[in-house]
Amino acid sequence: MSTILHLFCGKIAAGKSTFAKRLSHQSDALLICEDDWMSALYGPELKSFDDCVRYSARLRSVMEPHLISLLRGGTTVALDFPANTRGLRAWMREMAEAAEVLPILHYLDLSEAQCRDRLRKRNASGTHAFAPSDADFDLIARYFEAPEPDEGLAVIVHGGL
């Protein structure tokens, strides 16, 4: 079996983390979850969307050489960092290219209404490291870009998970 970098794209609360966990167990991939790292490293400092963007960029810069090393060593990775913009997907694709592995993008294609409902339920349960408000949902949703064929990624679309 060849080494794969699994990537996850979908609106906020589409189920990316849940899907990534399930896929990592089924495929024996190493799961690396941005929300867990961000919460553990920067939790009290994450007060705004701008804070999340800034600290996420810092985390990516530290994780990139580590991820490439893991992939080059033959470890399949389920990278639970949101691949929700062209720029982030380009960064992920470039890592896969540097490691000479196949990147597969799993696109969880759910409606905004489904995602908003899921977010409210997730926040009420208190089981997720990231609990954005409805206003945060609106802000984050504005940045979402669905994947396009010209991005050079193999895409598997998952709907209604």
TAWO-V182145 format. One line per field, one symbol per residue. ss: DSSP state (h for helix, s for strand, l for the rest). psi: psi as a letter, one per 30 degrees, with the letter a starting at -180 (. if undefined). Layout:
ss: ???
psi: ???
//
This chain:
ss: lllssssssslllllhhhhhhhhhhhhllsssshhhhhhhhhhhhlllhhhhhhhhhhhhhhhhhhhhhhhhllllsssssslllhhhhhhhhhhhhhhllssssssslllhhhhhhhhhhhhhhllllllllhhhhhhhhlllllllhhhllssssslll
psi: klkkjklkkllkgfgeeeeeeeeeeeghkkkjjeeeeeeeegdffifleeeeeeeeeeeeeefeeeeeeeeefgjkkjjikkhgleeeeeeeeeeeeefhlkkkkjjjilleeeeeeeeeeeeefgfkfjilleeeeeeefffkjkklfgfgkkkkkkkh.
//
